[in-house]
Amino acid sequence: MVQLTPLSSLPYPQPADAANIPQHLQSLASALDGRTVLRLATTVALNSVSAPVTGMLAWVTNPGRYYYYTGSYWHPVLPTPVLKLNPVAGTTTSATYADALTGSTGDTMVTAFTAPPSGTVIVTVGARISSSVATATGLMSVTVKQGTTVTLATADTRAAVSVGTGQSSVSTLFQVSGLTGGVAYTATPAYRSSAASSTATFANRFLRVDPVH
């Protein structure tokens, strides 16, 4: 009768078992197959692995990362933050949040990320902000979407805010929960002025998304 090791339940034959070395080796190899670290060339090959087991590990050469199987999908063992930067200043007189700035060029700063298994990320957004009117305010917030569906809308309570004509480097940080692990989302910065009569200027903008484990 084949016995199993206490920790990993690996099969091994007993002295009374019929000698069948190929069968014994096959049983051991099959048991080890799902416990070793897989080595694959691409994430396409990774997603083609048949019948993966929860907790299985894999090294993927391109992009050069370890992944583990959550029971539903392959996720990076150490997911990294996603960061977007744009130093080119732009302006808006819109009193409602708008994704685009007048005069700015370069990266739109739309930040694509995949939600971690926890379904929670930390979003940080900021810029050097000023207004053309001393009593006016410039605000920079973020919209989170899954495809075209808004998951989290812009809000003044989740905005980097600067008041007055002097340039101020400001930022804000907030948590986004309830996302679906393994699903792709985007975080898009949006800008507004507290009054249409004031021009708000935004320079050295950044947006960062950090996964929460």
GROMACS elastic network, one bead per residue, 0.5 to 0.9 nm:
[ bonds ]
;  ai    aj funct       b0    kb
    1    13     6  0.66591   500
    1    14     6  0.60778   500
    1    15     6  0.87776   500
    1    16     6  0.72997   500
    1    17     6  0.58534   500
    2    11     6  0.61858   500
    2    12     6  0.55951   500
    2    14     6  0.59217   500
    2    17     6  0.73475   500
    2    24     6  0.89428   500
    3     9     6  0.84501   500
    3    10     6  0.80820   500
    3    11     6  0.56075   500
    3    12     6  0.54657   500
    3    13     6  0.62562   500
    3    14     6  0.69522   500
    4     7     6  0.86649   500
    4     8     6  0.79495   500
    4    10     6  0.50865   500
    4    12     6  0.62154   500
    4    13     6  0.87811   500
    5     8     6  0.60202   500
    5    10     6  0.51331   500
    5    11     6  0.65840   500
    5    12     6  0.76331   500
    6     9     6  0.57807   500
    6    10     6  0.80890   500
    7    10     6  0.81500   500
    8    31     6  0.88692   500
    8    32     6  0.89990   500
    8    35     6  0.86704   500
    9    31     6  0.80533   500
   10    27     6  0.85277   500
   10    28     6  0.63931   500
   10    31     6  0.60326   500
   10    32     6  0.73619   500
   11    24     6  0.80647   500
   11    27     6  0.67352   500
   11    28     6  0.58051   500
   11    31     6  0.74287   500
   12    24     6  0.71716   500
   12    25     6  0.89242   500
   12    27     6  0.83843   500
   12    28     6  0.72103   500
   13    16     6  0.81605   500
   13    17     6  0.62040   500
   13    18     6  0.86901   500
   13    19     6  0.87464   500
   13    24     6  0.69703   500
   14    17     6  0.53683   500
   14    18     6  0.87760   500
   15    18     6  0.81511   500
   15    19     6  0.87108   500
   16    19     6  0.86928   500
   17    20     6  0.84881   500
   19    23     6  0.89465   500
   19    24     6  0.84896   500
   20    23     6  0.54933   500
   20    24     6  0.62129   500
   20    25     6  0.86618   500
   21    24     6  0.50743   500
   21    25     6  0.60005   500
   21    26     6  0.84252   500
   22    25     6  0.51740   500
   22    26     6  0.60104   500
   22    27     6  0.86009   500
   23    26     6  0.50480   500
   23    27     6  0.61784   500
   23    28     6  0.86668   500
   24    27     6  0.51951   500
   24    28     6  0.63204   500
   24    29     6  0.86206   500
   25    28     6  0.51279   500
   25    29     6  0.59815   500
   25    30     6  0.84845   500
   26    29     6  0.50145   500
   26    30     6  0.59914   500
   26    31     6  0.84938   500
   27    30     6  0.52252   500
   27    31     6  0.62326   500
   27    32     6  0.86972   500
   28    31     6  0.51378   500
   28    32     6  0.62022   500
   28    33     6  0.85695   500
   29    32     6  0.50985   500
   29    33     6  0.59510   500
   30    33     6  0.51192   500
   30    34     6  0.75054   500
   31    34     6  0.66017   500
   31    35     6  0.74059   500
   32    35     6  0.51114   500
   32    36     6  0.62674   500
   33    36     6  0.59550   500
   33    37     6  0.87328   500
   33    38     6  0.86054   500
   34    37     6  0.80904   500
   34    38     6  0.83652   500
   34    52     6  0.75020   500
   34    53     6  0.68713   500
   34    56     6  0.64630   500
   34    57     6  0.86120   500
   35    38     6  0.87026   500
   35    53     6  0.88928   500
   35    55     6  0.86585   500
   35    56     6  0.64446   500
   35    57     6  0.78009   500
   36    56     6  0.77380   500
   36    57     6  0.72352   500
   36    58     6  0.83821   500
   37    56     6  0.73062   500
   37    57     6  0.50251   500
   37    58     6  0.50737   500
   37    59     6  0.68012   500
   38    46     6  0.88687   500
   38    56     6  0.82078   500
   38    57     6  0.63045   500
   38    59     6  0.59953   500
   38    60     6  0.82936   500
   39    46     6  0.87809   500
   39    58     6  0.57688   500
   39    60     6  0.61049   500
   39    61     6  0.75803   500
   40    43     6  0.77291   500
   40    45     6  0.63490   500
   40    46     6  0.63610   500
   40    58     6  0.72124   500
   40    59     6  0.62305   500
   40    61     6  0.63218   500
   40    62     6  0.84848   500
   41    44     6  0.83188   500
   41    45     6  0.66722   500
   41    46     6  0.79715   500
   41    59     6  0.83165   500
   41    60     6  0.54309   500
   41    62     6  0.59591   500
   41    63     6  0.86789   500
   41    64     6  0.89074   500
   42    45     6  0.53142   500
   42    46     6  0.63829   500
   42    47     6  0.88467   500
   42    60     6  0.56354   500
   42    61     6  0.62665   500
   42    62     6  0.51967   500
   42    63     6  0.72612   500
   42    64     6  0.89022   500
   43    47     6  0.60682   500
   43    48     6  0.84770   500
   43    60     6  0.65747   500
   43    61     6  0.87299   500
   43    62     6  0.73661   500
   43    63     6  0.80629   500
   43    74     6  0.89479   500
   44    47     6  0.52795   500
   44    48     6  0.63982   500
   45    48     6  0.50266   500
   45    49     6  0.67466   500
   45    60     6  0.87218   500
   46    49     6  0.55554   500
   46    58     6  0.77450   500
   46    59     6  0.89512   500
   46    60     6  0.74031   500
   46    67     6  0.89938   500
   46    74     6  0.78565   500
   47    50     6  0.82661   500
   47    73     6  0.81069   500
   47    74     6  0.73601   500
   49    52     6  0.63661   500
   52    55     6  0.87509   500
   52    56     6  0.68359   500
   52    69     6  0.70377   500
   52    71     6  0.78877   500
   53    56     6  0.56001   500
   53    69     6  0.67326   500
   53    70     6  0.83545   500
   53    71     6  0.65831   500
   54    68     6  0.78638   500
   54    69     6  0.51935   500
   54    70     6  0.54101   500
   54    72     6  0.79807   500
   55    68     6  0.58034   500
   55    69     6  0.52041   500
   55    70     6  0.62264   500
   55    71     6  0.73699   500
   56    67     6  0.83074   500
   56    68     6  0.54722   500
   56    69     6  0.53185   500
   56    70     6  0.82273   500
   56    74     6  0.89836   500
   57    66     6  0.69859   500
   57    67     6  0.57681   500
   57    69     6  0.66967   500
   57    74     6  0.88950   500
   57    77     6  0.85779   500
   58    65     6  0.83881   500
   58    66     6  0.56298   500
   58    67     6  0.52411   500
   58    68     6  0.63248   500
   58    69     6  0.84559   500
   58    74     6  0.88553   500
   59    64     6  0.71113   500
   59    65     6  0.58798   500
   59    67     6  0.64089   500
   59    68     6  0.89992   500
   60    63     6  0.64201   500
   60    64     6  0.54438   500
   60    65     6  0.55549   500
   60    66     6  0.63026   500
   60    67     6  0.75248   500
   61    65     6  0.68899   500
   61    66     6  0.89116   500
   62    65     6  0.74709   500
   65    76     6  0.68745   500
   65    77     6  0.78283   500
   65    78     6  0.82159   500
   66    75     6  0.84866   500
   66    76     6  0.58526   500
   66    77     6  0.55969   500
   66    78     6  0.75888   500
   67    74     6  0.59678   500
   67    75     6  0.52151   500
   67    77     6  0.50212   500
   67    78     6  0.81151   500
   68    73     6  0.82939   500
   68    74     6  0.54870   500
   68    75     6  0.55227   500
   68    76     6  0.63551   500
   68    77     6  0.59659   500
   69    72     6  0.69354   500
   69    73     6  0.56193   500
   69    75     6  0.63511   500
   69    76     6  0.88990   500
   70    73     6  0.56036   500
   70    74     6  0.62451   500
   70    75     6  0.69103   500
   70   117     6  0.76244   500
   71    74     6  0.81586   500
   72   182     6  0.85490   500
   73   181     6  0.87194   500
   73   182     6  0.67339   500
   74   182     6  0.78974   500
   75    78     6  0.86037   500
   75    79     6  0.78518   500
   75   116     6  0.74489   500
   75   117     6  0.78605   500
   75   181     6  0.88695   500
   75   182     6  0.70445   500
   76    79     6  0.51944   500
   76    80     6  0.85847   500
   76   116     6  0.87055   500
   79   116     6  0.77923   500
   79   210     6  0.85708   500
   79   211     6  0.68638   500
   79   213     6  0.88590   500
   80   209     6  0.89537   500
   80   210     6  0.70765   500
   80   211     6  0.72643   500
   81   113     6  0.86574   500
   81   208     6  0.68402   500
   81   209     6  0.55443   500
   81   211     6  0.65490   500
   82   111     6  0.71252   500
   82   112     6  0.77363   500
   82   113     6  0.69087   500
   82   207     6  0.82578   500
   82   208     6  0.55815   500
   82   209     6  0.52012   500
   82   210     6  0.66956   500
   82   211     6  0.89239   500
   83   109     6  0.87083   500
   83   111     6  0.73831   500
   83   206     6  0.72926   500
   83   207     6  0.58645   500
   83   209     6  0.65890   500
   83   210     6  0.87830   500
   84   107     6  0.79705   500
   84   108     6  0.88112   500
   84   109     6  0.54398   500
   84   110     6  0.77754   500
   84   111     6  0.66596   500
   84   205     6  0.82933   500
   84   206     6  0.55632   500
   84   207     6  0.52687   500
   84   208     6  0.63796   500
   85   107     6  0.74811   500
   85   109     6  0.67171   500
   85   204     6  0.71540   500
   85   205     6  0.58258   500
   85   207     6  0.67131   500
   85   208     6  0.87803   500
   86    89     6  0.81137   500
   86   104     6  0.88380   500
   86   105     6  0.84104   500
   86   106     6  0.68705   500
   86   107     6  0.61530   500
   86   108     6  0.79582   500
   86   109     6  0.72096   500
   86   203     6  0.76056   500
   86   204     6  0.56745   500
   86   205     6  0.52584   500
   86   206     6  0.64435   500
   87   104     6  0.89497   500
   87   106     6  0.87608   500
   87   127     6  0.89158   500
   87   203     6  0.56534   500
   87   205     6  0.60374   500
   87   206     6  0.83885   500
   88   103     6  0.84221   500
   88   104     6  0.55687   500
   88   105     6  0.63314   500
   88   106     6  0.73441   500
   88   202     6  0.83936   500
   88   203     6  0.58325   500
   88   204     6  0.64358   500
   88   205     6  0.80139   500
   89   101     6  0.84108   500
   89   102     6  0.87712   500
   89   103     6  0.71357   500
   89   104     6  0.54675   500
   89   105     6  0.81740   500
   89   128     6  0.88359   500
   89   201     6  0.67861   500
   89   202     6  0.54035   500
   89   204     6  0.68203   500
   89   205     6  0.81438   500
   90   100     6  0.85540   500
   90   101     6  0.50013   500
   90   102     6  0.52422   500
   90   105     6  0.80620   500
   90   200     6  0.84382   500
   90   201     6  0.57519   500
   90   202     6  0.54738   500
   90   203     6  0.65655   500
   91   100     6  0.88186   500
   91   101     6  0.52134   500
   91   102     6  0.50659   500
   91   103     6  0.66738   500
   91   104     6  0.76161   500
   91   191     6  0.87442   500
   91   192     6  0.89867   500
   91   199     6  0.64201   500
   91   200     6  0.54678   500
   91   202     6  0.61729   500
   91   203     6  0.88340   500
   92    95     6  0.85094   500
   92    98     6  0.82389   500
   92   100     6  0.81985   500
   92   101     6  0.57062   500
   92   102     6  0.61727   500
   92   138     6  0.89124   500
   92   191     6  0.72570   500
   92   192     6  0.63861   500
   92   193     6  0.67052   500
   92   196     6  0.86142   500
   92   198     6  0.84858   500
   92   199     6  0.56999   500
   92   200     6  0.54341   500
   92   201     6  0.67496   500
   92   202     6  0.85334   500
   93    96     6  0.88794   500
   93   192     6  0.68452   500
   93   193     6  0.56592   500
   93   194     6  0.84840   500
   93   195     6  0.71250   500
   93   197     6  0.68702   500
   93   198     6  0.59836   500
   93   200     6  0.63100   500
   94    97     6  0.68904   500
   94    98     6  0.70323   500
   94   191     6  0.79901   500
   94   192     6  0.53758   500
   94   193     6  0.57949   500
   94   194     6  0.81804   500
   94   195     6  0.74760   500
   94   196     6  0.56471   500
   94   198     6  0.88744   500
   94   199     6  0.83691   500
   94   200     6  0.87426   500
   95    98     6  0.87235   500
   95   191     6  0.88537   500
   95   192     6  0.53793   500
   95   193     6  0.50362   500
   95   194     6  0.56054   500
   95   195     6  0.54478   500
   95   196     6  0.53830   500
   96   191     6  0.77953   500
   96   192     6  0.55424   500
   96   193     6  0.74094   500
   96   194     6  0.82765   500
   97   139     6  0.84874   500
   97   140     6  0.81949   500
   97   141     6  0.79360   500
   97   154     6  0.72713   500
   97   155     6  0.87460   500
   97   190     6  0.55009   500
   97   191     6  0.50207   500
   97   193     6  0.82190   500
   98   101     6  0.76412   500
   98   189     6  0.84910   500
   98   190     6  0.51127   500
   98   191     6  0.53143   500
   98   192     6  0.64355   500
   99   108     6  0.85320   500
   99   142     6  0.89566   500
   99   188     6  0.72000   500
   99   189     6  0.61791   500
   99   191     6  0.63794   500
  100   104     6  0.82978   500
  100   108     6  0.78652   500
  100   189     6  0.86603   500
  100   190     6  0.71685   500
  100   191     6  0.75896   500
  101   104     6  0.58868   500
  101   105     6  0.87604   500
  101   190     6  0.87642   500
  101   191     6  0.75941   500
  101   201     6  0.87238   500
  101   202     6  0.83052   500
  102   105     6  0.87580   500
  104   203     6  0.88334   500
  105   108     6  0.79318   500
  106   109     6  0.86847   500
  107   110     6  0.79315   500
  108   111     6  0.87670   500
  108   188     6  0.83103   500
  108   189     6  0.84786   500
  109   187     6  0.84116   500
  109   188     6  0.66462   500
  109   189     6  0.69356   500
  109   205     6  0.86507   500
  109   206     6  0.76947   500
  109   207     6  0.71568   500
  110   186     6  0.65224   500
  110   187     6  0.59003   500
  110   189     6  0.70076   500
  110   207     6  0.86794   500
  111   185     6  0.83159   500
  111   186     6  0.53093   500
  111   187     6  0.50142   500
  111   188     6  0.62782   500
  111   189     6  0.87288   500
  111   207     6  0.75718   500
  111   208     6  0.79425   500
  111   209     6  0.79368   500
  112   184     6  0.70827   500
  112   185     6  0.58336   500
  112   187     6  0.65119   500
  112   188     6  0.87932   500
  112   209     6  0.89820   500
  113   183     6  0.84904   500
  113   184     6  0.58095   500
  113   185     6  0.54720   500
  113   186     6  0.60954   500
  113   187     6  0.79179   500
  113   209     6  0.75544   500
  113   211     6  0.89842   500
  114   180     6  0.89428   500
  114   181     6  0.73923   500
  114   182     6  0.57797   500
  114   183     6  0.55057   500
  114   185     6  0.60151   500
  114   186     6  0.84923   500
  114   211     6  0.86290   500
  115   118     6  0.77678   500
  115   119     6  0.56570   500
  115   120     6  0.69292   500
  115   121     6  0.72109   500
  115   179     6  0.63149   500
  115   180     6  0.62569   500
  115   182     6  0.54113   500
  115   183     6  0.57007   500
  115   184     6  0.64695   500
  115   185     6  0.71132   500
  115   211     6  0.70699   500
  116   119     6  0.54509   500
  116   120     6  0.67634   500
  116   121     6  0.76735   500
  116   179     6  0.83227   500
  116   180     6  0.78297   500
  116   182     6  0.61222   500
  116   183     6  0.83276   500
  116   211     6  0.60339   500
  116   212     6  0.69892   500
  116   213     6  0.69406   500
  117   120     6  0.79658   500
  117   179     6  0.88333   500
  117   180     6  0.74373   500
  117   182     6  0.67020   500
  117   212     6  0.86726   500
  117   213     6  0.72711   500
  118   121     6  0.83691   500
  118   177     6  0.83040   500
  118   178     6  0.84009   500
  118   179     6  0.80486   500
  118   180     6  0.82021   500
  118   181     6  0.65325   500
  118   211     6  0.83982   500
  118   212     6  0.66221   500
  118   213     6  0.58674   500
  119   176     6  0.82235   500
  119   177     6  0.58071   500
  119   178     6  0.54018   500
  119   180     6  0.53133   500
  119   181     6  0.51386   500
  119   182     6  0.85545   500
  119   211     6  0.84563   500
  119   212     6  0.78769   500
  119   213     6  0.87037   500
  120   175     6  0.70452   500
  120   176     6  0.55657   500
  120   178     6  0.64684   500
  120   179     6  0.62203   500
  120   180     6  0.86526   500
  120   181     6  0.84910   500
  120   210     6  0.88805   500
  120   211     6  0.64788   500
  120   212     6  0.55189   500
  120   213     6  0.78306   500
  121   174     6  0.86167   500
  121   175     6  0.59214   500
  121   176     6  0.53667   500
  121   177     6  0.66645   500
  121   179     6  0.84303   500
  121   209     6  0.65019   500
  121   210     6  0.54591   500
  121   212     6  0.52006   500
  121   213     6  0.86718   500
  122   173     6  0.69250   500
  122   174     6  0.57498   500
  122   176     6  0.61739   500
  122   177     6  0.87614   500
  122   208     6  0.80946   500
  122   209     6  0.57134   500
  122   210     6  0.50294   500
  122   211     6  0.64137   500
  122   212     6  0.69723   500
  123   142     6  0.85077   500
  123   172     6  0.82967   500
  123   173     6  0.56570   500
  123   174     6  0.55006   500
  123   175     6  0.62529   500
  123   176     6  0.72392   500
  123   187     6  0.84116   500
  123   207     6  0.73160   500
  123   208     6  0.57616   500
  123   210     6  0.64846   500
  123   211     6  0.89433   500
  124   171     6  0.70528   500
  124   172     6  0.57468   500
  124   174     6  0.66531   500
  124   175     6  0.89354   500
  124   206     6  0.80577   500
  124   207     6  0.57524   500
  124   208     6  0.51062   500
  124   209     6  0.65075   500
  124   210     6  0.82916   500
  125   140     6  0.75165   500
  125   141     6  0.71347   500
  125   142     6  0.76150   500
  125   159     6  0.77317   500
  125   160     6  0.68474   500
  125   170     6  0.86357   500
  125   171     6  0.54961   500
  125   172     6  0.56425   500
  125   173     6  0.66014   500
  125   189     6  0.77825   500
  125   205     6  0.77093   500
  125   206     6  0.57516   500
  125   208     6  0.64436   500
  125   209     6  0.88910   500
  126   129     6  0.86760   500
  126   140     6  0.69801   500
  126   141     6  0.84497   500
  126   159     6  0.82913   500
  126   160     6  0.57338   500
  126   161     6  0.87024   500
  126   169     6  0.74085   500
  126   170     6  0.55326   500
  126   172     6  0.63640   500
  126   173     6  0.88471   500
  126   204     6  0.82202   500
  126   205     6  0.57964   500
  126   206     6  0.55515   500
  126   207     6  0.67377   500
  127   140     6  0.77687   500
  127   160     6  0.76008   500
  127   168     6  0.81155   500
  127   169     6  0.57266   500
  127   170     6  0.58240   500
  127   171     6  0.65370   500
  127   202     6  0.60578   500
  127   203     6  0.57333   500
  127   204     6  0.53309   500
  127   206     6  0.63420   500
  128   162     6  0.84462   500
  128   167     6  0.60821   500
  128   168     6  0.52831   500
  128   170     6  0.62863   500
  128   171     6  0.87731   500
  128   201     6  0.79801   500
  128   202     6  0.56770   500
  128   203     6  0.50301   500
  128   204     6  0.59186   500
  128   205     6  0.69452   500
  129   137     6  0.87971   500
  129   138     6  0.63172   500
  129   139     6  0.79355   500
  129   140     6  0.86751   500
  129   160     6  0.87425   500
  129   161     6  0.76944   500
  129   162     6  0.58815   500
  129   163     6  0.83210   500
  129   165     6  0.87737   500
  129   166     6  0.81829   500
  129   167     6  0.54480   500
  129   168     6  0.54470   500
  129   169     6  0.63994   500
  129   170     6  0.72393   500
  129   200     6  0.70884   500
  129   201     6  0.55681   500
  129   203     6  0.65612   500
  129   204     6  0.88917   500
  130   133     6  0.88377   500
  130   136     6  0.88604   500
  130   137     6  0.75345   500
  130   138     6  0.63562   500
  130   162     6  0.63914   500
  130   163     6  0.69037   500
  130   164     6  0.61821   500
  130   165     6  0.51805   500
  130   166     6  0.57310   500
  130   168     6  0.65324   500
  130   199     6  0.84156   500
  130   200     6  0.57723   500
  130   201     6  0.52909   500
  130   202     6  0.69270   500
  131   134     6  0.68642   500
  131   135     6  0.83432   500
  131   136     6  0.61018   500
  131   137     6  0.61544   500
  131   138     6  0.61322   500
  131   162     6  0.80013   500
  131   163     6  0.69596   500
  131   164     6  0.54462   500
  131   166     6  0.75061   500
  131   167     6  0.80344   500
  131   193     6  0.78179   500
  131   198     6  0.64092   500
  131   199     6  0.56206   500
  131   201     6  0.61308   500
  132   135     6  0.88965   500
  132   136     6  0.75220   500
  132   164     6  0.73471   500
  132   165     6  0.55107   500
  132   166     6  0.89647   500
  132   197     6  0.88259   500
  132   198     6  0.54786   500
  132   199     6  0.52287   500
  132   200     6  0.64791   500
  132   201     6  0.81096   500
  133   136     6  0.52879   500
  133   137     6  0.82223   500
  133   163     6  0.89361   500
  133   164     6  0.62346   500
  133   165     6  0.60716   500
  133   197     6  0.81617   500
  133   198     6  0.55902   500
  133   199     6  0.75201   500
  133   200     6  0.86975   500
  134   137     6  0.83157   500
  134   163     6  0.72533   500
  134   165     6  0.51781   500
  134   166     6  0.82846   500
  135   163     6  0.67204   500
  135   164     6  0.55312   500
  135   165     6  0.82060   500
  136   162     6  0.86560   500
  136   163     6  0.58722   500
  136   164     6  0.57218   500
  136   165     6  0.81207   500
  136   193     6  0.72977   500
  136   194     6  0.58217   500
  136   195     6  0.65847   500
  136   197     6  0.88625   500
  136   198     6  0.65171   500
  136   199     6  0.87030   500
  136   200     6  0.83215   500
  137   161     6  0.68757   500
  137   162     6  0.56532   500
  137   164     6  0.62985   500
  137   165     6  0.88759   500
  137   192     6  0.85072   500
  137   193     6  0.58153   500
  137   194     6  0.50472   500
  137   195     6  0.76713   500
  137   198     6  0.83064   500
  137   200     6  0.72463   500
  138   160     6  0.82411   500
  138   161     6  0.58598   500
  138   162     6  0.54590   500
  138   163     6  0.65245   500
  138   164     6  0.83537   500
  138   191     6  0.75448   500
  138   192     6  0.60593   500
  138   194     6  0.63078   500
  138   195     6  0.89803   500
  138   198     6  0.89793   500
  138   199     6  0.83097   500
  138   200     6  0.51780   500
  138   201     6  0.72971   500
  138   202     6  0.80626   500
  139   156     6  0.72459   500
  139   159     6  0.58839   500
  139   160     6  0.56267   500
  139   162     6  0.67237   500
  139   163     6  0.89295   500
  139   190     6  0.83591   500
  139   191     6  0.57515   500
  139   192     6  0.54126   500
  139   193     6  0.63094   500
  139   194     6  0.76177   500
  139   200     6  0.81768   500
  139   202     6  0.89808   500
  140   154     6  0.87966   500
  140   156     6  0.82480   500
  140   158     6  0.84482   500
  140   159     6  0.51279   500
  140   160     6  0.51318   500
  140   161     6  0.67057   500
  140   171     6  0.85978   500
  140   189     6  0.68215   500
  140   190     6  0.56808   500
  140   192     6  0.67070   500
  140   202     6  0.83506   500
  141   153     6  0.88882   500
  141   154     6  0.55398   500
  141   155     6  0.64818   500
  141   156     6  0.70308   500
  141   157     6  0.86810   500
  141   158     6  0.59925   500
  141   160     6  0.64908   500
  141   161     6  0.89218   500
  141   172     6  0.86509   500
  141   188     6  0.84729   500
  141   189     6  0.57486   500
  141   190     6  0.52327   500
  141   191     6  0.63580   500
  141   192     6  0.86078   500
  142   152     6  0.81622   500
  142   153     6  0.71064   500
  142   154     6  0.52145   500
  142   155     6  0.78031   500
  142   158     6  0.76214   500
  142   159     6  0.74963   500
  142   187     6  0.63228   500
  142   188     6  0.53957   500
  142   190     6  0.55572   500
  142   191     6  0.84918   500
  142   207     6  0.86689   500
  143   150     6  0.71079   500
  143   151     6  0.77277   500
  143   152     6  0.57593   500
  143   154     6  0.51384   500
  143   155     6  0.86918   500
  143   186     6  0.80386   500
  143   187     6  0.56177   500
  143   188     6  0.51513   500
  143   189     6  0.64101   500
  143   190     6  0.71126   500
  144   149     6  0.86234   500
  144   150     6  0.60372   500
  144   151     6  0.54042   500
  144   153     6  0.65531   500
  144   154     6  0.82537   500
  144   176     6  0.87514   500
  144   185     6  0.69500   500
  144   186     6  0.56360   500
  144   188     6  0.64371   500
  144   189     6  0.89652   500
  145   148     6  0.61359   500
  145   149     6  0.53551   500
  145   152     6  0.68428   500
  145   153     6  0.84024   500
  145   184     6  0.89553   500
  145   185     6  0.55983   500
  145   186     6  0.53137   500
  145   187     6  0.65637   500
  145   188     6  0.81676   500
  146   149     6  0.52498   500
  146   150     6  0.64864   500
  146   151     6  0.64788   500
  146   183     6  0.79680   500
  146   184     6  0.65583   500
  146   186     6  0.65455   500
  147   150     6  0.80588   500
  147   184     6  0.78287   500
  147   185     6  0.66766   500
  147   186     6  0.75776   500
  150   153     6  0.63277   500
  151   179     6  0.82275   500
  151   185     6  0.88536   500
  152   155     6  0.89082   500
  152   176     6  0.78834   500
  154   157     6  0.86448   500
  154   158     6  0.71113   500
  154   159     6  0.78573   500
  154   189     6  0.85934   500
  154   190     6  0.72837   500
  155   158     6  0.52722   500
  155   159     6  0.64822   500
  156   159     6  0.50306   500
  156   160     6  0.81673   500
  156   161     6  0.82578   500
  157   160     6  0.87464   500
  158   172     6  0.68755   500
  158   173     6  0.75332   500
  158   174     6  0.67552   500
  159   171     6  0.76950   500
  159   172     6  0.61675   500
  159   173     6  0.84875   500
  159   191     6  0.89991   500
  160   170     6  0.57679   500
  160   172     6  0.51081   500
  160   173     6  0.86110   500
  161   168     6  0.89627   500
  161   170     6  0.66000   500
  161   171     6  0.75403   500
  161   172     6  0.83586   500
  162   165     6  0.89498   500
  162   166     6  0.87380   500
  162   167     6  0.79882   500
  162   168     6  0.62848   500
  162   169     6  0.80968   500
  162   170     6  0.68428   500
  163   166     6  0.79474   500
  163   167     6  0.88925   500
  163   168     6  0.83244   500
  164   167     6  0.79678   500
  164   168     6  0.89526   500
  165   168     6  0.89291   500
  165   200     6  0.89902   500
  167   201     6  0.87185   500
  169   204     6  0.87050   500
  171   206     6  0.89403   500
  176   179     6  0.75560   500
  179   183     6  0.79306   500
  179   185     6  0.87682   500
  180   183     6  0.56992   500
  180   184     6  0.86419   500
  181   184     6  0.86233   500
  187   207     6  0.82536   500
  187   208     6  0.89018   500
  187   209     6  0.80526   500
  188   207     6  0.83907   500
  189   206     6  0.87814   500
  189   207     6  0.73283   500
  191   200     6  0.85779   500
  191   202     6  0.83632   500
  192   195     6  0.84547   500
  192   196     6  0.89469   500
  192   200     6  0.71812   500
  193   196     6  0.65485   500
  193   197     6  0.86461   500
  193   198     6  0.66583   500
  193   199     6  0.67192   500
  193   200     6  0.54630   500
  193   201     6  0.88717   500
  194   197     6  0.87468   500
  194   198     6  0.75581   500
  194   200     6  0.84828   500
  195   198     6  0.55169   500
  195   199     6  0.81760   500
  196   199     6  0.73386   500
  202   205     6  0.68288   500
